[in-house]
Amino acid sequence: MRSRTDRPFGVNLRADQPDVVKRVDLLIREKVKVASFALAPREDLIKRCKDGGLVVMPSTGARRHVEKVAAWGADAVVVQGGEGGGHTGRVPTSLLLPQARDAAGDIVVLGAGGYFDGRGLVSALAYGADGIAMGTRFLLTADSPVAQAVKEEYLRHGVDDTVLTLQIDGVPQRVVRGRTIDRLERGTAPGRLLRAAGNAVAFQRMSRTPWKEIVREGLDMKRNHGLSWSQVVMAANAPMLYRTALLDGRPDIGVMATGQVVGLIDDLPSCRELIARIVDEAVDVLERFERGGR
Ligand SMILES: Cc1cc2nc3c(=O)[nH]c(=O)nc-3n(C[C@H](O)[C@H](O)[C@H](O)COP(=O)(O)O)c2cc1C
């Protein structure tokens, strides 16, 4: 990133990674501006980030997590409703966001889950959010590194074509319903374990991650999330499943994380075009309100 821009940028971390403290220390040394977290970090980790000068922005899917991270000193919180892509909760954005706003005190709140246009941005602002975060919409842009054929595959899906599954890493994730997920959902525990083990071997070869590290990470996940062994092995090769689908262009054997909003997206603009469009639409809506129109 440093070689590509002199602008400020943030780094996204999993708070449950065993070496997350080392990663945070690297961000502090490199004077990165923002640490965002998928799954909320603990109090001591937030403190470490803050002491090192990082802006801390966890993602949460539940009111009680918003209360906690706000009390622990987070600067901002991404509040993701159940329709959102990737790791997500079960409460829809329309119910979670007002709850989160009330629970967050005066820290910055970003609504996430289901946003793709200016109308959505205005609705989030109406709930008291300071802005929105989008995943699926940015994934489906001309700038995203996802294989073109896979982007086209995403565009074919409707709002009902996604599923919230525990089968990838034991934590609920929203993904496109497809062969791999159906097989995982239906499969028996030993079958899942066998398939997961095969993927883990392939992942180890591709990433050259030492086995010791993979096993340590697995043990930590088992302890932190109370996972079964087949879930631990699945979690270890979740990156492999995403890589295979998104970058290698093989959604038939990998997994495509997505929000339900995929069903409302039908083009692949550049990020620049997309943001300009959303801002224009939001301004139009606000002007319409001012005129008293619908
Ligand atoms: C393919 C995909 C991968 C994602 N990976 C991450 C991730 O690594 N870390 C994270 O914090 N959120 C991740 N998310 C969640 C997004 O950052 C965002 O909060 C979410 O997509 C919002 O919902 P939306 O998809 O309806 O816009 C991912 C989402 C998708 C669709």
The ligand as a Tripos MOL2 file, in Angstrom:
@<TRIPOS>MOLECULE
LIG
   31    33     1     0     0
SMALL
NO_CHARGES

@<TRIPOS>ATOM
      1 C1        -16.5770  -10.9950   -0.2870 C.3       1 LIG1
      2 C2        -16.6200  -10.2540    1.0230 C.ar      1 LIG1
      3 C3        -15.5040  -10.3070    1.8640 C.ar      1 LIG1
      4 C4        -15.4990   -9.6150    3.0710 C.ar      1 LIG1
      5 N1        -14.3800   -9.6710    3.8490 N.ar      1 LIG1
      6 C5        -14.3210   -8.9160    4.9810 C.ar      1 LIG1
      7 C6        -13.1280   -8.8750    5.7410 C.ar      1 LIG1
      8 O1        -12.1280   -9.5100    5.4210 O.2       1 LIG1
      9 N2        -13.1250   -8.1050    6.8490 N.ar      1 LIG1
     10 C7        -14.2240   -7.3580    7.2590 C.ar      1 LIG1
     11 O2        -14.1540   -6.6330    8.2650 O.2       1 LIG1
     12 N3        -15.3690   -7.4030    6.5510 N.ar      1 LIG1
     13 C8        -15.4460   -8.1470    5.4260 C.ar      1 LIG1
     14 N4        -16.6070   -8.1760    4.6970 N.ar      1 LIG1
     15 C9        -17.7640   -7.3810    5.1580 C.3       1 LIG1
     16 C10       -17.7470   -5.9850    4.5090 C.3       1 LIG1
     17 O3        -16.6290   -5.2530    4.9620 O.3       1 LIG1
     18 C11       -19.0110   -5.1840    4.8070 C.3       1 LIG1
     19 O4        -19.1320   -4.8840    6.1790 O.3       1 LIG1
     20 C12       -20.2580   -5.9030    4.3470 C.3       1 LIG1
     21 O5        -20.0470   -6.4490    3.0710 O.3       1 LIG1
     22 C13       -21.4340   -4.9410    4.3130 C.3       1 LIG1
     23 O6        -22.5820   -5.5480    3.7660 O.3       1 LIG1
     24 P1        -22.9570   -5.4700    2.1950 P.3       1 LIG1
     25 O7        -22.2460   -6.6170    1.5820 O.co2     1 LIG1
     26 O8        -24.4340   -5.6130    2.1840 O.co2     1 LIG1
     27 O9        -22.4620   -4.1410    1.6810 O.co2     1 LIG1
     28 C14       -16.6400   -8.8730    3.4740 C.ar      1 LIG1
     29 C15       -17.7670   -8.8320    2.6380 C.ar      1 LIG1
     30 C16       -17.7760   -9.5120    1.4380 C.ar      1 LIG1
     31 C17       -19.0250   -9.4350    0.5580 C.3       1 LIG1
@<TRIPOS>BOND
     1     1     2 1
     2     2     3 ar
     3     2    30 ar
     4     3     4 ar
     5     4     5 ar
     6     4    28 ar
     7     5     6 ar
     8     6     7 ar
     9     6    13 1
    10     7     8 2
    11     7     9 ar
    12     9    10 ar
    13    10    11 2
    14    10    12 ar
    15    12    13 ar
    16    13    14 ar
    17    14    15 1
    18    14    28 ar
    19    15    16 1
    20    16    17 1
    21    16    18 1
    22    18    19 1
    23    18    20 1
    24    20    21 1
    25    20    22 1
    26    22    23 1
    27    23    24 1
    28    24    25 2
    29    24    26 1
    30    24    27 1
    31    28    29 ar
    32    29    30 ar
    33    30    31 1
@<TRIPOS>SUBSTRUCTURE
     1 LIG1         1 GROUP 0 **** ****
